[in-house]
Amino acid sequence: MWKQKTAVFLVSQFLSLLGTSFVQYALMWFVTLETKSGLMMTVFVVCGFLPTFILSPFGGVWADRYNRKGLIMLSDGFTAVVTLALALVFMLHGKSLLLVMIAAALRSVGTAIQGPAVGAILPQLVPKENLTRVNGIVNSLQAAITLVSPIISGVLITVWPLYLVFFVDLITAALAIVTLLFFLNIPVHAKAAEKQITGYFSDLRLGFQYIKGHRYLLSFFTFVGIFLFLISPAAFLPSLQVARSFGSDVWRLTAIEVVFSGGMILGGGIIGVWGGLKNRMHTLVLSAFVMGLCTVGLGVAGIFWLYLCIMGIFGIALSFFNTPAAVFLQEHVEESFMGRVFSFNTMLFTSIMPLGMLLFGPLAEVVRIERILILSGLLTLVQVLVMFRDKRLIEAGVRKK
């Protein structure tokens, strides 16, 4: 029974993420083509992550207090309404850069609500022994969407008016909501079924106290936060590096995206079948170590085909990182705090790398990108070695039976 329910949930998430990704690329390319300004792209990125960063803690509180399935449908519906409003304005009154920025910020609010709810709802559907497999499938689906979305979105915006691309998101959001509403029956979790006697800010404070009271969680989030900051050059600068060092041919830029996403799909499938090492943290630390080596490799590779191979390995290793990271939290955190802890996780994964680019992006204008990658990769390796000596965190990585 759990397999059927999980399949329904994954179908709904695939539909939701697919439409959202189409529109996200369309908005990004609109800003790029209309302004050709690095400053405006920075503003767009900030609009896309700052509301998520600020509101995720509250999204976590809601995920613990209310029906998580309902919150996911609410976030899909909210994002669809925002996209509909933008489509109507573009259709009736023409393009507006300001409204695109506002829409990016409002759509980010939906992410703040949906992210913690999705992370917290999976343990309600999936037995603990199958969490790694399911999270591996989730990562593969996300990577597949990342692979096809820019291609399809690029085709659509060349043959359709931009507002018609926005309507695609409305269709996929509606299908995702209908799928959850009529085909997934999941009981409300225990805390949501209780009468709430504490306020939002009290619940928020209790969530931070829970993390503070479990030292291994503090170590875990410290490790993840520093790691994401250090690999942000490898996440955002390869396109610029390839254009400068190998040539600005479109096929080269496409190739690195395809190979990286393909690696993530392959990695998600492997970790889903294999399950990783017996200790979750060993898998996490090993994958971080490999990504540190890959970051250095991107800085020294002077041949494009070698560069592509390294990008593919990086994508595989990233799936090996994301999957056990999610399962680690799902296995260790109490049901009543799951949403709040995952909200903190959402904050890190959606904000740290863009914040890192506020440093590394301008730095790339005055320092060779290869040097930035080598330095950040070496620092990643040092951080991994330090974290491997954290006995409390390593001991907490032992799989829950």
C-alpha positions as CSV (number, residue, x, y, z in Angstrom):
1,M,0.0,0.0,0.0
2,W,2.8,2.5,0.9
3,K,4.3,2.0,-2.6
4,Q,1.1,3.1,-4.3
5,K,0.7,6.1,-2.1
6,T,4.4,7.1,-2.6
7,A,4.0,6.7,-6.4
8,V,1.0,9.0,-6.3
9,F,2.9,11.6,-4.3
10,L,5.9,11.4,-6.5
11,V,3.8,11.9,-9.6
12,S,2.2,15.0,-8.1
13,Q,5.6,16.4,-7.2
14,F,7.0,15.7,-10.6
15,L,4.1,17.6,-12.2
16,S,4.5,20.5,-9.8
17,L,8.2,20.8,-10.1
18,L,8.1,20.5,-13.9
19,G,5.8,23.5,-14.5
20,T,7.6,25.5,-11.8
21,S,11.0,24.8,-13.5
22,F,9.7,25.8,-17.0
23,V,8.5,29.2,-15.7
24,Q,11.7,29.7,-13.6
25,Y,13.9,29.3,-16.7
26,A,11.5,31.5,-18.7
27,L,11.7,34.3,-16.1
28,M,15.5,34.0,-15.8
29,W,16.0,34.2,-19.6
30,F,13.5,37.1,-19.9
31,V,15.6,39.1,-17.4
32,T,18.8,38.1,-19.1
33,L,17.7,39.0,-22.6
34,E,15.8,42.1,-21.6
35,T,18.6,43.7,-19.5
36,K,21.9,41.9,-20.3
37,S,22.8,43.1,-16.8
38,G,24.7,41.2,-14.2
39,L,23.2,43.5,-11.6
40,M,19.6,42.7,-12.7
41,M,20.4,39.0,-12.7
42,T,21.7,39.4,-9.1
43,V,18.4,41.2,-8.1
44,F,16.4,38.3,-9.7
45,V,18.4,35.7,-7.8
46,V,17.9,37.6,-4.5
47,C,14.2,37.9,-5.2
48,G,14.1,34.2,-5.8
49,F,15.7,33.0,-2.6
50,L,15.3,35.8,0.1
51,P,11.6,35.2,0.9
52,T,12.3,31.4,1.1
53,F,15.2,32.1,3.5
54,I,13.1,34.4,5.7
55,L,9.8,32.4,5.7
56,S,11.1,28.8,5.8
57,P,11.1,28.7,9.6
58,F,7.4,29.6,9.6
59,G,6.8,27.1,6.8
60,G,8.3,24.5,9.2
61,V,6.0,25.5,12.0
62,W,3.0,25.2,9.7
63,A,4.3,21.8,8.5
64,D,4.2,20.6,12.1
65,R,0.9,22.2,13.1
66,Y,-1.3,21.5,10.0
67,N,-2.1,18.9,7.4
68,R,1.1,18.6,5.3
69,K,-0.8,17.4,2.2
70,G,-3.0,20.5,2.4
71,L,0.0,22.8,2.7
72,I,1.6,21.3,-0.4
73,M,-1.7,21.8,-2.3
74,L,-1.9,25.4,-0.9
75,S,1.6,26.2,-2.0
76,D,1.0,24.8,-5.5
77,G,-2.2,26.8,-5.7
78,F,-0.6,30.0,-4.5
79,T,2.2,29.7,-7.0
80,A,-0.3,29.1,-9.8
81,V,-2.3,32.2,-8.9
82,V,0.8,34.3,-9.0
83,T,1.8,32.9,-12.3
84,L,-1.7,33.4,-13.7
85,A,-1.7,37.1,-12.6
86,L,1.7,37.6,-14.3
87,A,0.4,35.8,-17.5
88,L,-2.6,38.0,-17.7
89,V,-0.6,41.2,-17.3
90,F,1.9,40.1,-20.0
91,M,-1.0,39.2,-22.3
92,L,-3.1,42.3,-21.7
93,H,-0.5,45.0,-21.0
94,G,2.8,43.8,-22.2
95,K,6.1,42.8,-20.5
96,S,7.1,44.2,-17.1
97,L,10.5,43.7,-15.5
98,L,9.3,44.9,-12.1
99,L,6.4,42.4,-12.1
100,V,8.8,39.6,-13.0
101,M,10.9,40.5,-9.9
102,I,7.7,40.6,-7.7
103,A,6.5,37.3,-9.2
104,A,9.9,35.7,-8.5
105,A,9.7,36.8,-4.8
106,L,6.1,35.6,-4.4
107,R,6.8,32.3,-6.0
108,S,9.6,31.9,-3.5
109,V,7.0,32.2,-0.8
110,G,5.4,29.0,-2.2
111,T,8.8,27.2,-1.9
112,A,9.1,28.3,1.7
113,I,5.8,26.6,2.5
114,Q,6.2,23.5,0.3
115,G,9.8,22.6,1.0
116,P,9.5,21.7,4.7
117,A,6.1,20.0,4.1
118,V,7.5,17.7,1.4
119,G,10.6,16.8,3.5
120,A,8.4,16.0,6.5
121,I,5.6,14.1,4.7
122,L,7.8,11.4,3.2
123,P,8.4,9.6,6.6
124,Q,4.6,9.4,6.9
125,L,4.4,7.5,3.6
126,V,7.6,5.5,3.5
127,P,8.9,2.9,5.9
128,K,12.3,3.9,7.4
129,E,14.1,1.1,5.7
130,N,13.0,2.4,2.3
131,L,13.6,6.1,2.8
132,T,17.0,6.0,1.1
133,R,15.5,4.4,-2.0
134,V,12.6,6.9,-2.3
135,N,14.9,9.9,-1.6
136,G,17.2,8.6,-4.3
137,I,14.2,8.5,-6.7
138,V,13.3,12.0,-5.7
139,N,16.8,13.3,-6.5
140,S,16.7,11.5,-9.9
141,L,13.3,13.1,-10.7
142,Q,14.6,16.5,-9.8
143,A,17.8,16.0,-11.8
144,A,15.7,14.8,-14.8
145,I,13.6,18.0,-14.5
146,T,16.7,20.1,-14.4
147,L,17.9,18.3,-17.5
148,V,14.8,18.7,-19.7
149,S,13.4,22.0,-18.4
150,P,15.9,24.4,-20.0
151,I,15.6,22.6,-23.3
152,I,11.8,22.5,-23.4
153,S,11.5,26.0,-21.9
154,G,13.9,27.3,-24.5
155,V,11.9,25.8,-27.3
156,L,8.6,27.1,-26.0
157,I,9.8,30.7,-25.6
158,T,11.0,30.7,-29.2
159,V,7.6,29.6,-30.6
160,W,5.1,31.0,-28.1
161,P,4.5,34.3,-26.5
162,L,6.0,34.3,-23.0
163,Y,2.6,34.4,-21.3
164,L,1.6,31.1,-22.9
165,V,4.7,29.5,-21.3
166,F,3.3,30.7,-17.9
167,F,0.1,28.9,-18.6
168,V,2.0,25.6,-18.7
169,D,2.6,26.0,-15.0
170,L,-1.1,26.5,-14.3
171,I,-1.9,23.2,-16.0
172,T,0.8,21.2,-14.2
173,A,-0.1,22.8,-10.8
174,A,-3.8,21.9,-11.4
175,L,-2.9,18.3,-12.2
176,A,-0.6,18.1,-9.2
177,I,-3.4,19.4,-6.9
178,V,-6.0,17.1,-8.3
179,T,-3.6,14.1,-8.0
180,L,-3.1,14.8,-4.3
181,L,-6.7,15.7,-3.6
182,F,-8.4,12.7,-5.1
183,F,-5.7,9.9,-5.3
184,L,-3.7,10.3,-2.1
185,N,-5.3,9.5,1.3
186,I,-2.9,10.1,4.1
187,P,-3.8,10.5,7.8
188,V,-3.0,13.8,9.5
189,H,0.1,13.5,11.7
190,A,-0.2,13.4,15.4
191,K,0.7,17.0,16.3
192,A,-1.6,18.5,13.6
193,A,-4.5,16.4,15.0
194,E,-4.0,18.0,18.5
195,K,-5.4,21.3,19.6
196,Q,-2.7,23.8,19.3
197,I,-2.0,25.6,22.6
198,T,1.2,27.4,21.7
199,G,1.7,30.3,19.4
200,Y,3.7,30.4,16.1
201,F,6.7,32.1,17.7
202,S,6.6,29.7,20.6
203,D,6.7,26.8,18.2
204,L,9.4,28.5,16.2
205,R,11.5,28.9,19.4
206,L,10.9,25.3,20.4
207,G,12.2,24.2,17.0
208,F,15.5,26.1,17.4
209,Q,15.8,24.8,20.9
210,Y,15.3,21.2,19.6
211,I,18.1,21.7,17.1
212,K,20.3,23.3,19.8
213,G,19.5,20.5,22.3
214,H,20.7,17.8,19.8
215,R,24.3,18.7,19.3
216,Y,24.7,16.3,16.3
217,L,22.1,18.4,14.5
218,L,24.1,21.6,15.1
219,S,27.2,19.8,13.8
220,F,25.2,18.5,10.8
221,F,23.9,21.9,9.8
222,T,27.3,23.5,10.3
223,F,28.9,20.9,8.0
224,V,26.2,21.3,5.4
225,G,26.2,25.2,5.5
226,I,30.0,25.5,5.1
227,F,30.1,22.8,2.5
228,L,27.4,24.5,0.4
229,F,29.2,27.8,0.6
230,L,32.5,26.3,-0.5
231,I,31.0,24.5,-3.6
232,S,29.0,27.5,-4.7
233,P,31.8,28.5,-7.3
234,A,31.5,25.0,-8.8
235,A,27.7,25.3,-8.9
236,F,27.5,28.8,-10.5
237,L,30.8,29.6,-12.3
238,P,31.4,26.7,-14.8
239,S,29.4,28.3,-17.6
240,L,31.4,31.5,-17.3
241,Q,34.6,29.5,-17.0
242,V,33.9,27.4,-20.1
243,A,33.0,30.5,-22.1
244,R,36.3,32.1,-21.1
245,S,38.6,29.1,-21.3
246,F,37.2,26.7,-23.9
247,G,34.9,28.9,-26.1
248,S,31.4,30.4,-25.9
249,D,29.8,27.9,-28.2
250,V,26.3,27.1,-27.1
251,W,26.9,23.4,-27.4
252,R,29.6,23.6,-24.8
253,L,27.4,25.4,-22.3
254,T,24.6,22.9,-23.0
255,A,27.0,19.9,-22.7
256,I,28.1,20.8,-19.1
257,E,24.4,21.1,-18.0
258,V,23.4,17.8,-19.7
259,V,26.4,15.9,-18.3
260,F,25.9,17.3,-14.8
261,S,22.2,16.5,-14.7
262,G,22.8,13.1,-16.2
263,G,25.3,12.4,-13.4
264,M,22.7,13.4,-10.9
265,I,20.1,11.1,-12.4
266,L,22.6,8.2,-12.4
267,G,23.7,9.0,-8.9
268,G,20.1,9.1,-7.6
269,G,19.4,5.7,-9.2
270,I,22.6,4.1,-7.8
271,I,22.0,5.4,-4.2
272,G,18.4,4.4,-4.4
273,V,19.3,0.8,-5.2
274,W,22.5,0.5,-3.2
275,G,21.4,2.5,-0.1
276,G,24.8,3.9,0.7
277,L,27.3,2.9,3.4
278,K,26.1,1.5,6.7
279,N,26.8,4.9,8.3
280,R,24.9,7.8,6.7
281,M,27.5,10.3,7.6
282,H,30.2,8.1,6.0
283,T,28.3,8.3,2.7
284,L,27.8,12.1,3.2
285,V,31.4,12.8,4.0
286,L,32.8,10.6,1.2
287,S,30.6,12.3,-1.4
288,A,31.6,15.7,-0.1
289,F,35.3,14.6,-0.4
290,V,34.7,13.5,-4.0
291,M,33.1,16.9,-4.8
292,G,36.0,18.7,-3.3
293,L,38.3,16.7,-5.5
294,C,36.1,17.5,-8.5
295,T,36.1,21.2,-7.7
296,V,39.9,21.2,-7.8
297,G,39.7,19.1,-11.0
298,L,37.5,21.7,-12.7
299,G,40.2,24.3,-11.9
300,V,43.1,22.3,-13.5
301,A,41.4,20.5,-16.4
302,G,42.7,21.9,-19.6
303,I,40.9,19.6,-21.9
304,F,37.1,20.0,-22.5
305,W,36.2,16.3,-22.6
306,L,38.1,15.8,-19.2
307,Y,36.2,18.8,-17.9
308,L,32.9,17.1,-18.9
309,C,33.9,13.8,-17.2
310,I,34.6,15.7,-14.0
311,M,31.2,17.4,-14.2
312,G,29.5,14.0,-14.6
313,I,31.3,12.7,-11.5
314,F,30.3,15.8,-9.6
315,G,26.7,15.2,-10.4
316,I,26.8,11.6,-9.2
317,A,28.5,12.7,-6.0
318,L,25.9,15.4,-5.4
319,S,23.1,12.8,-5.4
320,F,25.1,10.8,-3.0
321,F,25.2,13.8,-0.7
322,N,21.6,15.0,-1.0
323,T,19.9,11.6,-0.5
324,P,21.6,10.6,2.8
325,A,21.3,14.1,4.1
326,A,17.5,14.0,3.8
327,V,17.3,10.5,5.1
328,F,19.6,11.3,8.1
329,L,17.0,14.0,9.2
330,Q,14.0,11.8,8.5
331,E,15.4,9.0,10.6
332,H,16.6,11.0,13.6
333,V,14.1,13.9,14.0
334,E,10.9,13.4,16.1
335,E,7.7,13.5,14.1
336,S,6.4,16.6,15.9
337,F,9.5,18.6,15.0
338,M,10.1,17.3,11.5
339,G,8.7,20.3,9.6
340,R,10.7,22.8,11.7
341,V,14.0,21.0,11.3
342,F,13.4,20.6,7.5
343,S,12.6,24.3,7.3
344,F,16.1,25.0,8.5
345,N,17.4,22.5,6.0
346,T,15.4,24.3,3.2
347,M,16.9,27.6,4.4
348,L,20.5,26.3,3.9
349,F,19.9,24.6,0.6
350,T,18.1,27.6,-1.0
351,S,20.2,30.4,0.4
352,I,23.8,29.5,1.2
353,M,25.0,29.0,-2.4
354,P,23.4,32.2,-3.7
355,L,24.9,34.0,-0.8
356,G,28.3,32.5,-1.6
357,M,28.0,34.0,-5.1
358,L,27.7,37.5,-3.6
359,L,31.4,36.9,-2.8
360,F,32.6,34.6,-5.5
361,G,30.7,36.3,-8.4
362,P,32.4,39.7,-8.1
363,L,35.7,37.9,-7.2
364,A,35.6,36.1,-10.6
365,E,35.9,39.5,-12.3
366,V,39.3,40.1,-10.8
367,V,40.7,36.6,-10.2
368,R,40.8,33.7,-12.6
369,I,37.9,31.3,-12.0
370,E,40.4,28.3,-12.1
371,R,42.1,29.7,-9.0
372,I,38.8,30.2,-7.2
373,L,37.8,26.6,-7.9
374,I,41.2,25.2,-6.8
375,L,41.1,27.2,-3.5
376,S,37.4,26.4,-2.7
377,G,38.0,22.7,-3.6
378,L,41.0,22.5,-1.3
379,L,39.1,24.2,1.5
380,T,36.3,21.7,1.0
381,L,38.8,18.8,1.4
382,V,40.1,20.4,4.7
383,Q,36.5,20.8,6.0
384,V,35.6,17.2,5.2
385,L,38.7,15.9,7.1
386,V,37.8,18.1,10.1
387,M,34.1,16.9,10.1
388,F,35.2,13.3,9.8
389,R,36.8,13.7,13.2
390,D,33.5,14.8,14.8
391,K,32.7,11.6,16.7
392,R,29.2,12.8,17.8
393,L,28.1,13.4,14.2
394,I,29.7,10.2,12.9
395,E,28.1,8.1,15.6
396,A,24.7,9.7,14.8
397,G,25.1,8.6,11.2
398,V,24.5,4.9,12.1
399,R,21.3,3.8,10.4
400,K,18.1,3.6,12.5
401,K,16.6,0.1,12.3
